[in-house]
């Protein structure tokens, strides 16, 4: 019984946030590569990154997966400016 109490007390990491961040980051980088007009603007990319960051940090609730997801999206946005 003591083992099950420890598992229930642990917080589960929402790793789906990181997978979704990779998907959004890839979408932003492909939009930059193929120059899709609506997502090629810097305001659209920053807006998407801000919206996803807010959702990831809210759902992540201070867990590592939320911070990782936010970092992945912002790295993709910064990479579109330098690559």
Long-range contacts (C-beta under 8 A, 24 or more apart in sequence): 11-63, 13-63, 13-64, 13-65, 14-59, 14-60, 14-63, 14-65, 14-66, 15-65, 17-56, 17-59, 17-60, 17-65, 17-66, 17-68, 17-69, 18-65, 18-68, 18-69, 18-72, 20-52, 20-56, 20-69, 21-52, 21-56, 21-68, 21-69, 21-70, 21-72, 21-73, 22-72, 24-48, 24-52, 24-73, 24-76, 25-72, 25-73, 25-75, 25-76, 25-77, 26-76, 28-73, 28-76, 28-77, 28-80, 29-76, 29-79, 29-80, 32-80, 42-81, 45-77, 45-80, 46-77, 48-73, 49-73, 49-74, 49-76, 49-77
